[in-house]
């Protein structure tokens, strides 16, 4: 199978980067400022989405009239709180870097995608030292619409010089990741169990494989 894949597109938080609850913590703190207490279900429903789009959706649905039209204020508060969370340190998923090295050794390109806007995402990328791995790096504000729309995957293909979706594999830890992979018609659409959503949730979505983590990807691609 490795011979047929030319580009692997990875989500970041929860898929290649350990999800230690920084995003929900920052969401909750930002929304507390406008008097909204978000439930785990409400947060779960926007995991994997563009964070700016998620804030706008949550404000529209749950904030009081006084906060309608102020989604950008809530988003900027979220950004500041998330930066503070990331400043405490970030870690990669165990096995992620060996998987990247395995792919590089076989001339399979790597794209990293995230629902964070580029200002936050670049901080995360540099904290991990992953510029050396990324043939493409696509953020939430690089496209007109985030997941489940397939545009981040298509932008990654463009940046990496990949012509056909038949040459593309996608890996992510959320329902929206799998929906985006399906909407892009990727040859491989892989759910991983290292992040936000459980097997029971991922299995209900279009997918080709469900694996424990990206550490299992070389074996899936036929590398042992």
PARO-527860 format. One record per residue (C-alpha): residue number from 1; residue in one letter; y negated, x negated, z negated. Coordinates in steps of 0.1 Angstrom, whole numbers, plus 2048, in hexadecimal, padded with zeros to 3 digits. Layout:
<rs>
R kolkol nuvex py px pz
R NUM a Y X Z
...
</rs>
This chain:
<rs>
R kolkol nuvex py px pz
R 1 x 800 800 800
R 2 x 7E8 7E3 7F9
R 3 x 7E9 7DA 81E
R 4 x 7D9 7FC 826
R 5 x 7BD 7FC 80D
R 6 x 79D 7E9 816
R 7 x 786 7F6 7FC
R 8 x 78B 802 7D8
R 9 x 76F 817 7C9
R 10 x 76E 817 7A3
R 11 x 75B 82C 78B
R 12 x 74D 817 76E
R 13 x 74B 828 74C
R 14 x 76D 833 741
R 15 x 77E 824 75F
R 16 x 775 7FF 760
R 17 x 75E 7FE 742
R 18 x 769 809 71F
R 19 x 75B 82B 716
R 20 x 751 827 6F1
R 21 x 73E 848 6F0
R 22 x 71C 839 6FA
R 23 x 714 854 713
R 24 x 71C 872 6FD
R 25 x 709 862 6E1
R 26 x 6EA 85D 6F6
R 27 x 6ED 880 705
R 28 x 6F0 88F 6E2
R 29 x 6D2 87B 6D4
R 30 x 6BC 884 6F2
R 31 x 6C4 8A9 6F1
R 32 x 6C0 8AB 6CB
R 33 x 69B 8A3 6D2
R 34 x 698 8C3 6E5
R 35 x 6AC 8D7 6CC
R 36 x 6CC 8D9 6E0
R 37 x 6EE 8D2 6D1
R 38 x 707 8CB 6EC
R 39 x 72C 8D3 6E9
R 40 x 748 8BB 6F3
R 41 x 750 8D4 70F
R 42 x 72D 8D4 71C
R 43 x 72C 8AE 71D
R 44 x 74F 8AC 72B
R 45 x 745 8C2 749
R 46 x 72B 8A9 754
R 47 x 73E 889 74F
R 48 x 73F 875 76F
R 49 x 720 886 77C
R 50 x 6FE 877 784
R 51 x 6EE 874 762
R 52 x 6CC 880 76F
R 53 x 6DD 89E 77F
R 54 x 6F1 8A5 75F
R 55 x 6D2 8A4 749
R 56 x 6C0 8BC 761
R 57 x 6DE 8D4 761
R 58 x 6E1 8D4 73B
R 59 x 6BC 8D9 735
R 60 x 6BC 8F6 74D
R 61 x 6DA 906 73C
R 62 x 6D4 8FF 717
R 63 x 6B0 8F5 70F
R 64 x 696 90D 702
R 65 x 67A 91A 719
R 66 x 663 8FF 70B
R 67 x 679 8E4 719
R 68 x 67F 8F3 73C
R 69 x 66F 8DC 756
R 70 x 671 8BE 73E
R 71 x 693 8B1 749
R 72 x 684 890 752
R 73 x 677 88B 72F
R 74 x 69A 891 721
R 75 x 6A9 87A 73B
R 76 x 691 85E 732
R 77 x 69A 863 70D
R 78 x 6BF 861 717
R 79 x 6B8 841 72A
R 80 x 6A8 830 70C
R 81 x 6C3 83A 6F5
R 82 x 6DF 82F 70D
R 83 x 6CE 80D 711
R 84 x 6CF 809 6EB
R 85 x 6F4 812 6EB
R 86 x 6FC 7F9 707
R 87 x 6E8 7DE 6F5
R 88 x 702 7DF 6D9
R 89 x 71B 7D2 6F3
R 90 x 732 7DE 70F
R 91 x 756 7D5 717
R 92 x 76B 7D9 735
R 93 x 78B 7EC 736
R 94 x 7A9 7D5 72E
R 95 x 7B8 7CA 74F
R 96 x 799 7D3 764
R 97 x 78F 7AF 76C
R 98 x 7B3 7A4 775
R 99 x 7B5 7C2 78C
R 100 x 794 7B8 79D
R 101 x 7A1 794 7A1
R 102 x 7C1 7A2 7B0
R 103 x 7AE 7B7 7C9
R 104 x 797 79A 7D2
R 105 x 7B5 783 7D8
R 106 x 7C1 79C 7F2
R 107 x 79F 7A0 803
R 108 x 79C 7C4 7F6
R 109 x 778 7CC 7F0
R 110 x 76B 7DB 7D0
R 111 x 750 7F5 7CB
R 112 x 743 7FF 7A9
R 113 x 733 822 7A6
R 114 x 722 833 789
R 115 x 70E 852 781
R 116 x 6F4 83D 770
R 117 x 6D4 836 783
R 118 x 6D0 812 78F
R 119 x 6BA 807 772
R 120 x 6D4 80E 758
R 121 x 6F2 806 76E
R 122 x 6E4 7E3 776
R 123 x 6E2 7DB 751
R 124 x 706 7E5 74D
R 125 x 711 7D1 76C
R 126 x 6FF 7B2 760
R 127 x 70C 7B5 73C
R 128 x 72F 7B5 74A
R 129 x 728 799 763
R 130 x 737 7AD 77F
R 131 x 720 7A4 79C
R 132 x 73B 78B 7A7
R 133 x 754 7A8 7AC
R 134 x 73F 7C3 7BC
R 135 x 73D 7C4 7E2
R 136 x 72A 7E5 7DD
R 137 x 718 7F4 7BF
R 138 x 70E 818 7C2
R 139 x 6FA 82B 7A8
R 140 x 6F1 84F 7A2
R 141 x 6CE 84C 7B1
R 142 x 6DA 83B 7D1
R 143 x 6E7 85C 7DF
R 144 x 6D9 880 7E3
R 145 x 6F5 88F 7CD
R 146 x 70D 87F 7B5
R 147 x 732 889 7AE
R 148 x 744 89F 7B8
R 149 x 731 899 7D8
R 150 x 741 87B 7EB
R 151 x 720 869 7F3
R 152 x 725 84C 7DB
R 153 x 746 844 7EB
R 154 x 737 846 80D
R 155 x 71A 830 803
R 156 x 733 817 7F5
R 157 x 746 817 816
R 158 x 726 810 828
R 159 x 71C 7F4 811
R 160 x 73F 7E4 813
R 161 x 742 7E8 838
R 162 x 760 7FF 836
R 163 x 764 816 854
R 164 x 77F 82F 84B
R 165 x 787 843 82C
R 166 x 7AC 83B 835
R 167 x 7A4 818 828
R 168 x 795 824 807
R 169 x 7A3 829 7E4
R 170 x 78F 839 7C8
R 171 x 795 837 7A3
R 172 x 784 84A 787
R 173 x 78A 85A 764
R 174 x 779 87C 769
R 175 x 77F 89D 77B
R 176 x 75F 896 790
R 177 x 76C 874 79A
R 178 x 78C 884 7A8
R 179 x 778 89F 7B9
R 180 x 761 886 7C9
R 181 x 77F 871 7D5
R 182 x 78F 891 7E4
R 183 x 76E 89B 7F5
R 184 x 76C 878 804
R 185 x 790 87C 811
R 186 x 798 85A 802
R 187 x 7BB 84D 809
R 188 x 7C1 847 7E4
R 189 x 7B1 85D 7CA
R 190 x 7BC 850 7A8
R 191 x 7B5 85E 786
R 192 x 7B6 846 768
R 193 x 7BD 850 744
R 194 x 7A6 836 734
R 195 x 787 84B 732
R 196 x 778 86E 72E
R 197 x 793 886 73A
R 198 x 7B7 88A 731
R 199 x 7D6 88B 748
R 200 x 7D7 8B1 743
R 201 x 7B4 8B4 750
R 202 x 7B7 89B 76D
R 203 x 7D8 8A8 779
R 204 x 7C8 8C9 782
R 205 x 7B1 8B7 79B
R 206 x 7B9 8AA 7BE
R 207 x 7C8 887 7BA
R 208 x 7E1 86F 7C9
R 209 x 7EA 85E 7A8
R 210 x 7E3 85E 783
R 211 x 7E7 83D 771
R 212 x 7E0 831 74E
R 213 x 7C5 819 758
R 214 x 7B8 803 774
R 215 x 7CF 7E8 766
R 216 x 7EB 7FB 777
R 217 x 7DB 7FA 799
R 218 x 7EB 7DA 7A7
R 219 x 80D 7E8 7A0
R 220 x 804 809 7B1
R 221 x 7F8 7F6 7CF
R 222 x 818 7E3 7D1
R 223 x 80F 7C3 7C0
R 224 x 827 7C5 7A3
</rs>
